[in-house]
Amino acid sequence: MIMDDALPLDDALWQRLLELTEGDAALCFQCGECTAACPWGLVREGGLPVRTLLRKAQLGIDQIESELWLCTTCGQCQVTCPRGVDIPGVFRALRQVAWEQHHVEKGLPSMLWSMYWNNNPWSQPPSQRSAWSEGLELEPFDPQKHEILLYIGCTSSYDRRARKIAHALVSVLKKAGVAFGYLGNEEPCCGEAALSTGQQMYFEEVAANTSGIFLNKGVNRLVTISPHCYDVFKNHYPSLNPDFEPLHYTQYLAELVDQGRLVFEKPLNRKLTFQDPCYLGRLHGEYEAPRRILAAIPGLDLLEMKDSREQGLCCGGGGGRMWLETPAEERFAELRVQQAAETGATHLLTACPFCLAYLEDSATSIPGSTLTVLDIAEVAAEAIRGEHE
């Protein structure tokens, strides 16, 4: 007898997921730690049923529910998983299957088409990629002259608020005497938006093109503004050459501080707290570099939030969520701003353009909030030049 509510099991789909996840999908033994750790449980009734989605994947059941697109790939589930399953990787694989079956959230196809036509996911003209640098007199990258390539990325090239991070970082690098160049309008997209939303094949095309440009330009040390760009260059790109070394800008500035090349002269007497970006902290274990920079600035008093470092709360912008609507009552950033306020800090700092956008939006929308949200690069620039732009 066939029941009307029976779920068909698809062995071919299961085999496909095993291939896409290199066997990781099979490791889950349904303990439920992932569902308990997921931040969606803090803002949404029922949370995100991570365990259920993984079990359906193991059984080869088609997953067309919208929950598949909630994952921010923050990695909190992976930290707590006793089997070490790459759960964000499993979600990316499930999303790839969803693309193949034409079950995609509204907004994502147009984002992908913008990457294809405009070399960025922001639907902005490629001819304006370097408009942010007008008047800064930056040099085109030359491996014979420059220590690093400063990779700006799509968000800091086009988003008006994120452009200020790029301006601040440029001033800090110049003050430290770093010889650096950039690629201007020739700078390619890193492809992270395609990867995080499950477009693996297209991501590989973008990565191959970008890798070719880096090889042709002779890029070895590359410094990114976004932790998301840093992650794809470090973890998901093909090996360019033995000397290729991607760094997040906080890692590079901390290196300059340690070498005595970057010295902050102006005391900034303020209390602040720091949001660890998921793609810098949990995904790469980098918690010290941002704090070494802050410790080198005289007068700063760093007050840690109750959920910090490995337990830091995601801002909500990863995993393609930047291009999807999130109801106000389901925004992690609102909880994070409240946690920041509870420390008594006057400033909430981060080191990611996505975090900056989400946290600043929440800080300005919550009645009575007096928190100022800034990027570490902006505070560093203020401490070396005596003014904040």
C-alpha positions in Angstrom: 0.0 0.0 0.0 1.3 3.5 -0.9 0.7 6.2 1.6 -0.2 9.7 0.3 2.4 11.3 2.6 5.2 8.9 1.9 8.6 10.5 1.0 10.4 9.0 -2.0 14.1 8.2 -1.4 16.4 9.0 -4.2 19.6 6.9 -4.2 21.0 8.9 -7.1 20.6 12.1 -5.2 22.3 10.6 -2.1 25.3 9.5 -4.3 25.4 13.0 -5.8 25.6 14.6 -2.3 28.3 12.1 -1.2 30.4 13.2 -4.2 29.7 16.9 -3.6 30.7 16.7 0.0 33.5 14.2 -0.4 31.7 11.9 2.0 31.1 14.4 4.7 27.3 14.1 4.5 27.5 10.5 5.7 29.4 11.3 8.9 26.5 12.9 10.8 25.0 10.6 13.4 22.1 12.9 14.4 23.2 14.1 17.8 21.5 17.4 17.3 24.4 19.6 18.5 24.3 21.6 15.2 20.6 22.6 15.6 21.3 23.6 19.2 24.3 25.7 18.3 22.7 27.4 15.3 22.0 31.1 16.0 18.7 30.9 14.2 17.3 29.4 17.4 17.8 32.7 19.1 15.5 34.7 16.7 13.2 32.2 15.0 10.6 29.8 16.5 11.9 26.3 15.8 15.3 27.7 14.7 17.0 26.2 11.7 16.5 22.4 11.7 20.1 21.6 10.7 19.9 18.0 11.9 16.7 17.3 10.0 18.1 18.7 6.8 21.3 16.6 7.2 19.1 13.5 7.8 17.0 14.2 4.7 20.2 14.5 2.8 21.4 11.1 4.0 18.1 9.5 3.0 18.2 11.1 -0.5 15.1 13.2 0.0 14.7 16.3 -2.2 14.9 19.5 -0.1 13.1 22.4 -1.6 12.1 24.1 1.7 13.2 27.7 2.3 15.2 26.7 5.4 18.0 25.6 3.1 18.7 29.3 2.3 18.8 30.5 5.9 22.2 29.2 6.7 24.8 32.0 7.0 27.7 29.5 6.9 28.9 31.0 10.2 30.5 27.7 11.3 29.0 27.7 14.8 27.6 24.2 14.1 30.9 22.9 12.8 32.7 24.0 16.0 30.3 21.9 18.1 30.0 18.9 15.8 31.6 15.8 17.5 32.2 14.2 14.1 33.8 17.3 12.6 31.3 17.4 9.7 31.8 20.4 7.4 28.2 21.4 7.8 28.4 24.7 5.8 30.0 22.6 3.0 27.0 20.2 3.1 24.6 23.2 2.9 26.5 24.5 -0.1 26.2 21.1 -1.7 22.5 21.0 -1.0 22.1 24.5 -2.5 24.0 23.3 -5.6 21.4 20.6 -6.1 18.7 23.2 -5.5 20.1 25.3 -8.3 20.1 22.3 -10.6 16.5 21.6 -9.8 15.5 25.3 -10.2 14.5 25.8 -6.6 16.3 29.0 -5.7 15.4 31.9 -3.4 14.2 35.1 -5.1 17.1 37.6 -5.5 19.9 35.1 -6.0 19.6 34.6 -9.8 19.9 38.4 -10.4 22.9 38.5 -8.0 24.6 35.7 -10.1 23.8 37.5 -13.4 25.4 40.7 -12.0 28.6 38.7 -11.3 28.5 37.4 -14.9 27.8 40.7 -16.6 29.3 43.3 -14.2 32.2 41.4 -12.4 30.4 42.1 -9.1 27.3 41.0 -7.2 26.1 44.5 -6.5 24.6 45.3 -10.0 27.2 48.1 -10.4 29.1 49.0 -13.6 32.6 47.5 -13.9 33.9 50.8 -15.2 33.2 52.3 -11.7 35.1 49.7 -9.7 38.0 52.0 -8.9 35.8 55.2 -8.4 36.3 54.8 -4.6 40.0 55.6 -5.0 39.6 59.0 -6.7 42.1 61.5 -5.4 44.1 58.9 -3.5 46.9 58.7 -6.1 47.3 54.9 -5.9 49.7 53.0 -8.0 48.9 50.1 -10.3 50.3 46.9 -8.8 53.9 46.1 -9.9 55.6 43.1 -8.3 59.0 44.7 -8.8 58.0 47.7 -6.7 55.3 46.7 -4.3 55.3 44.5 -1.1 51.7 43.6 -1.4 48.6 43.8 -3.7 45.8 45.5 -1.8 42.7 43.6 -2.9 39.7 45.9 -2.3 36.9 43.5 -3.2 33.4 44.1 -4.6 31.7 45.4 -1.4 34.4 48.0 -0.5 34.6 49.1 -4.1 30.9 49.8 -4.5 29.2 50.1 -1.2 29.4 53.8 0.0 29.8 52.9 3.7 32.4 50.1 3.0 34.4 52.5 0.8 35.4 54.3 4.0 37.1 51.1 5.2 39.2 51.1 2.0 40.1 54.8 2.5 41.1 54.3 6.1 43.2 51.2 5.2 45.0 53.1 2.5 45.9 55.9 4.9 47.2 53.4 7.5 49.4 51.6 4.9 50.8 54.8 3.7 51.6 56.0 7.2 53.5 52.7 7.8 55.5 53.2 4.6 54.2 50.1 2.9 54.8 49.9 -0.8 51.5 48.6 -2.2 49.6 48.7 -5.4 46.0 47.9 -6.5 44.4 46.7 -9.7 41.8 49.5 -10.3 39.1 48.6 -12.7 41.1 45.4 -13.6 40.4 43.9 -10.2 38.4 40.7 -10.6 35.6 39.5 -8.3 36.7 36.8 -5.9 33.5 34.7 -6.5 32.6 34.1 -2.8 29.0 35.0 -3.4 28.7 32.3 -6.0 30.4 29.7 -3.7 28.3 30.5 -0.6 25.0 30.2 -2.5 25.9 26.8 -4.0 27.0 27.8 -7.5 30.2 25.7 -7.3 30.7 25.3 -11.1 30.4 29.0 -11.7 32.6 29.8 -8.7 35.3 27.6 -10.3 35.0 29.6 -13.5 35.4 32.9 -11.5 38.3 31.4 -9.5 40.1 30.3 -12.6 39.8 33.7 -14.2 40.9 35.6 -11.1 43.8 33.2 -10.5 44.9 33.8 -14.1 44.9 37.5 -13.5 46.9 37.2 -10.3 49.4 35.0 -12.0 49.7 37.4 -15.0 50.2 40.3 -12.6 52.9 38.4 -10.5 50.9 38.6 -7.3 52.4 36.9 -4.3 51.3 38.6 -1.1 47.7 39.7 -1.2 45.9 41.7 1.5 42.1 41.7 1.5 39.6 43.9 3.3 36.9 41.3 3.5 37.3 38.0 5.5 35.1 36.4 2.9 37.6 37.2 0.1 40.4 36.0 2.3 38.6 32.7 2.9 38.1 31.9 -0.7 41.6 32.8 -1.7 43.1 30.7 1.1 40.7 27.7 1.2 38.9 27.4 -2.1 41.3 28.7 -4.8 43.6 26.5 -6.8 47.3 26.8 -5.8 48.7 29.7 -7.8 52.3 29.4 -6.9 54.4 28.4 -3.8 54.8 32.0 -2.8 51.1 33.0 -3.0 50.0 34.2 0.4 46.6 35.8 1.0 46.2 37.7 4.3 43.3 39.5 5.9 44.2 43.2 6.5 44.1 42.8 10.3 46.8 40.0 10.1 49.0 42.3 8.0 48.5 45.4 10.2 49.3 43.2 13.3 52.5 42.1 11.5 53.4 45.8 10.9 52.8 46.6 14.5 55.0 43.7 15.6 57.8 44.9 13.3 57.6 48.5 14.7 56.6 49.8 11.3 53.1 50.9 12.4 53.0 53.1 15.5 49.8 54.7 16.8 50.6 58.1 18.3 47.2 59.6 19.2 45.5 58.2 22.3 41.9 57.4 21.8 40.3 57.4 25.2 37.2 55.3 24.7 35.6 52.0 25.7 34.9 49.6 22.8 34.0 46.0 22.1 34.8 43.8 19.1 32.7 41.6 16.8 34.8 38.7 15.6 33.8 38.1 11.9 32.8 34.4 11.5 35.0 34.1 8.4 38.1 35.4 10.2 37.5 33.9 13.6 35.7 30.5 13.5 36.7 29.6 10.0 40.4 30.5 10.4 41.0 30.7 14.1 42.2 34.3 13.8 41.2 36.1 17.0 44.5 37.7 18.1 45.5 39.9 15.1 42.6 42.3 15.5 43.2 42.5 19.3 46.9 43.1 18.9 46.1 46.1 16.7 43.7 47.5 19.3 46.1 46.8 22.1 48.7 48.9 20.3 46.4 52.0 20.2 46.9 54.0 23.4 43.8 54.7 25.5 41.5 52.0 24.2 39.7 49.8 26.7 38.5 46.6 25.1 35.4 45.1 26.8 34.6 41.6 25.5 31.0 40.7 24.9 29.6 37.6 26.7 29.6 35.7 23.3 33.1 36.3 21.9 35.9 34.6 20.0 34.8 31.0 19.3 31.3 31.7 20.6 30.9 35.0 18.8 27.4 35.6 17.4 27.1 35.9 13.6 26.0 39.2 12.2 23.7 37.4 9.7 25.3 38.5 6.5 27.2 35.4 5.4 26.0 32.5 3.2 24.4 34.8 0.6 22.1 36.4 3.2 23.4 39.8 2.0 21.2 39.4 -1.0 18.1 38.0 0.7 15.5 39.8 2.9 15.6 39.1 6.7 12.7 40.3 8.8 13.7 42.8 11.5 12.7 40.4 14.3 15.0 37.7 12.9 18.2 39.7 12.6 21.1 38.4 14.7 22.7 41.8 14.5 20.0 43.3 16.8 21.0 40.8 19.5 24.6 41.5 18.9 24.1 45.3 19.3 22.3 44.6 22.6 25.2 42.5 23.8 27.6 45.2 22.9 25.6 47.8 24.8 25.6 45.6 27.8 29.4 45.8 28.1 29.2 49.6 28.6 31.2 50.2 25.4 30.6 53.4 23.4 32.0 51.8 20.2 31.3 48.5 18.5 34.2 47.5 16.2 34.5 44.8 13.5 36.7 43.9 10.6 34.3 42.8 7.9 32.2 44.9 5.5 29.2 42.6 5.9 29.4 42.9 9.7 29.7 46.6 9.5 26.6 46.9 7.3 24.4 44.7 9.5 25.6 46.0 12.9 25.4 49.6 11.9 21.9 49.2 10.5 20.7 47.6 13.7 22.5 50.1 15.9 20.7 53.0 14.2 17.3 51.3 14.2 17.2 50.3 17.9 15.6 53.2 19.9 18.0 54.6 22.5 21.1 53.0 21.0 24.1 55.3 21.2 26.7 52.8 19.9 29.0 53.9 17.2 29.9 51.1 14.8 33.2 51.3 13.1 35.8 49.0 11.3 39.1 48.5 13.0 40.8 50.2 9.9 38.9 53.3 10.6 40.0 53.4 14.3 43.6 52.7 13.3 43.5 55.6 10.8 42.1 57.9 13.4 44.9 56.9 15.8 47.7 57.7 13.3 46.4 61.0 11.8 44.4 62.5 14.6 41.1 62.7 12.8 38.4 60.4 11.6 37.1 60.7 8.0 
